[in-house]
Amino acid sequence: MRASCLSPVRRLWAVACCAGLFAAAASAQSGANALPDDPSARALGQSAAASSQSPAGSTQNPAPSSGTDLSGKQTKRILGIVPNFRSVSVDVKLPPESAKEKFKESTQDAFDYSDFIFVGQAENSYPEFRQGAVGYGRYYWHALADQVDEDYQVEFFFPVALHQDSRYYTLGRGGFIKRASYAFSRILITRNDTGRETFNTSEVVGAGAAAGISDFYYPSPERTWTKTGQRWVLNVGLDGATYIFQEFWPDLNNRFFHEKD
């Protein structure tokens, strides 16, 4: 099977997801450094242990807070580049989005400046596009069209029509397998506008609709059921990998990068 023509952001996501998952797995397996089921319980336990070890009648000044704990907190961008607008921090409850808000959010994703930075041109991914400057231009606009098409289908049209919430709600608790499974399952499970879980029609059908629409501008050899199905499965799979990375991004950010909005 030939390599697919991915959008620039999705190519960056694929690399970032692989690197991030290895780091997140190491972090989750590091025993005492693993994220507990209840962060507040750990803080209370440490406070009680310190009190029990202090001499009777003595008074200890509380340790100053560094103010840099970013556990469970999402940022609007990852590494200052990749858009992360739809990720919700741990335990944050948000009101349902209006159609206008969903349109604004999907437009932010679809036309973010990061989409225009890098475009990958795999060797002979689509021989019909040819090589050179003209071929590069064809790869470029096809990749951008794919990105815009899917963003609007998955984040706007279907969520508005079906009253679904396309935002990613971070779990932030439990071991690596539990959290990774939760994250990947979001391609099939989402919330509706009332906050109840439901089948993620917006993702599954929306990505399929985007793949079908792409048949209108891809060369005829790429319009077969097999090729269209491959683009559909690839889009959904990449979204699942993205959700996993978004789940562990607060941990990676808190440990290594310390980015704030």
C-alpha positions in Angstrom: 0.0 0.0 0.0 1.4 3.4 -0.9 1.9 6.1 1.7 -1.0 8.5 2.1 -0.9 12.2 1.5 -1.3 13.5 5.1 -1.9 17.1 6.1 1.1 18.9 7.6 -0.3 18.9 11.1 -1.2 15.2 11.0 2.3 14.3 9.9 3.6 16.3 12.9 1.1 14.6 15.1 2.2 11.1 14.0 5.8 11.8 15.0 4.8 13.6 18.2 2.5 10.8 19.2 5.1 8.1 18.9 7.7 10.1 20.9 5.1 11.1 23.4 3.7 7.7 24.0 7.2 6.2 24.8 7.8 9.0 27.3 4.3 8.7 28.8 4.7 5.0 29.2 8.0 5.4 31.0 6.4 8.0 33.2 3.5 5.8 34.0 5.7 2.9 35.0 8.0 4.9 37.3 6.4 3.8 40.5 6.3 6.7 42.9 6.2 9.2 40.1 3.1 7.6 38.5 0.0 9.7 38.5 -2.2 8.6 41.5 -5.9 8.0 41.3 -6.5 11.0 43.5 -3.8 13.8 43.5 -5.4 15.5 46.4 -5.1 12.3 48.5 -1.4 12.2 47.8 -1.0 15.8 49.0 -2.9 15.1 52.2 -0.9 11.9 52.8 2.4 13.7 52.4 1.2 16.5 54.8 0.1 13.9 57.4 3.5 12.1 57.2 5.4 15.4 57.7 3.3 16.2 60.7 3.8 12.8 62.3 7.6 13.1 62.0 7.9 16.6 63.5 8.8 16.9 67.2 5.9 17.4 69.7 5.1 21.0 70.2 7.2 22.2 67.4 5.8 24.4 64.7 6.9 24.0 61.0 6.4 26.6 58.4 4.7 25.1 55.3 6.9 24.6 52.3 6.4 27.3 49.8 4.4 26.3 46.7 6.4 26.5 43.5 3.2 27.3 41.5 4.4 25.3 38.6 2.3 22.1 39.0 0.5 21.7 35.7 -0.9 18.2 36.4 -4.0 17.5 34.4 -4.0 21.0 32.7 -4.3 21.3 29.0 -2.7 24.1 27.0 -4.1 25.7 23.9 -1.1 24.6 21.9 1.4 21.8 22.2 5.0 22.9 22.1 3.8 26.3 21.1 2.9 25.0 17.6 0.3 22.2 17.4 -3.3 23.3 18.1 -4.9 21.8 21.1 -8.0 23.9 21.3 -10.5 21.1 21.9 -8.8 19.5 24.9 -10.4 20.0 28.2 -8.4 19.8 31.5 -9.1 17.2 34.1 -12.3 17.6 36.1 -13.3 20.7 34.1 -17.0 20.9 33.3 -18.0 23.1 30.4 -21.4 24.2 29.1 -22.5 22.9 25.7 -21.2 24.8 22.7 -23.5 26.7 20.4 -23.4 26.2 16.7 -21.5 29.4 16.4 -18.9 28.3 18.9 -18.5 24.9 17.1 -18.0 26.7 13.8 -15.4 29.1 15.3 -13.5 26.2 16.9 -13.5 24.0 13.7 -12.4 27.1 11.7 -9.5 27.6 14.1 -8.4 24.0 13.6 -8.9 24.0 9.9 -7.0 27.2 9.1 -4.4 27.3 11.9 -1.1 28.7 10.9 0.6 25.4 11.7 -1.2 23.9 8.7 0.8 25.9 6.3 4.3 25.3 7.8 5.1 21.8 6.6 3.8 19.6 3.9 5.2 16.1 3.4 5.7 14.9 -0.2 6.3 11.2 0.1 8.1 9.7 -2.9 5.5 8.7 -5.5 2.7 8.7 -3.0 0.4 9.7 -5.8 2.3 9.3 -9.1 -0.5 11.3 -10.8 0.7 14.4 -9.0 4.2 14.0 -10.5 7.3 15.6 -8.8 8.9 19.1 -8.9 7.3 22.4 -8.1 4.0 21.6 -9.8 3.8 18.2 -8.0 4.6 19.8 -4.7 1.8 22.3 -5.2 -0.7 19.5 -5.9 0.4 17.6 -2.7 0.1 20.9 -0.8 -3.4 21.8 -1.7 -4.7 18.3 -1.5 -3.3 18.0 2.0 -4.9 21.3 3.1 -8.2 20.4 1.5 -8.2 17.1 3.4 -7.6 18.9 6.6 -10.2 21.5 6.2 -12.8 19.0 4.9 -12.4 16.6 7.9 -12.2 19.4 10.5 -15.6 20.8 9.4 -17.2 17.4 9.1 -16.0 16.1 12.4 -16.1 19.3 14.5 -18.9 21.3 13.0 -21.5 19.8 10.6 -22.2 16.5 12.4 -21.8 17.8 15.9 -24.3 20.6 15.2 -26.7 18.3 13.4 -26.5 15.5 16.1 -26.0 17.8 19.1 -22.6 16.1 20.0 -19.6 17.5 21.8 -16.4 17.0 19.8 -14.1 18.2 22.6 -11.7 15.8 24.2 -12.2 15.5 28.0 -9.0 14.4 29.7 -9.3 11.5 32.1 -6.0 12.1 33.9 -6.3 9.3 36.5 -5.2 5.7 36.5 -2.4 3.7 34.9 -1.1 4.0 31.3 -3.2 1.2 29.8 -6.4 2.5 31.4 -5.9 6.1 30.2 -4.7 5.1 26.7 -7.7 2.8 26.3 -10.0 5.5 27.4 -8.4 8.0 25.0 -8.5 5.7 22.0 -12.1 4.7 22.7 -13.1 8.4 22.2 -13.2 7.7 18.5 -16.3 5.6 19.2 -17.6 7.3 22.4 -18.3 11.0 22.8 -20.6 13.2 24.8 -23.8 14.8 23.6 -24.7 18.4 24.4 -26.4 17.3 27.6 -23.2 15.6 28.9 -24.2 12.0 28.4 -22.1 9.5 26.5 -23.2 8.4 23.1 -21.8 6.8 20.0 -19.4 9.1 18.2 -21.2 9.4 14.9 -19.5 12.8 14.3 -16.1 11.1 14.2 -16.9 7.9 12.5 -19.4 9.1 9.9 -17.8 12.6 9.6 -14.4 11.1 8.8 -16.1 8.8 6.3 -17.9 11.7 4.7 -14.7 13.6 4.4 -13.0 10.7 2.7 -15.9 10.4 0.3 -15.8 14.1 -0.5 -12.1 13.8 -1.3 -13.0 11.6 -4.2 -14.2 14.7 -6.0 -10.7 16.2 -6.2 -8.3 13.1 -6.1 -7.2 11.4 -9.4 -9.5 8.7 -10.7 -7.1 5.8 -9.6 -7.6 7.0 -6.0 -11.4 7.0 -6.1 -11.9 3.3 -5.6 -13.8 1.9 -2.6 -10.5 0.5 -1.3 -8.6 3.8 -1.5 -11.5 5.8 -0.1 -11.9 3.3 2.8 -8.1 3.5 3.5 -8.4 7.3 3.8 -11.4 6.8 6.1 -9.7 4.3 8.4 -6.4 6.3 8.4 -8.2 9.5 9.4 -10.0 7.8 12.3 -6.9 6.0 13.4 -4.8 9.2 13.5 -7.5 10.9 15.5 -7.4 8.0 18.0 -3.6 8.4 18.3 -4.1 12.1 18.7 -6.5 11.6 21.6 -3.9 9.4 23.3 -1.3 12.0 23.0 -3.7 14.7 24.2 -4.5 12.5 27.3 -0.8 12.4 28.3 0.2 15.8 27.2 -0.5 17.4 30.6 1.9 14.8 32.2 4.6 15.4 29.6 4.2 19.1 29.9 4.3 19.1 33.7 7.5 16.9 33.7 9.5 18.3 30.8 8.2 21.5 29.2 6.2 23.5 31.8 4.3 25.4 29.2 1.4 27.7 30.3 -1.3 29.4 28.3 
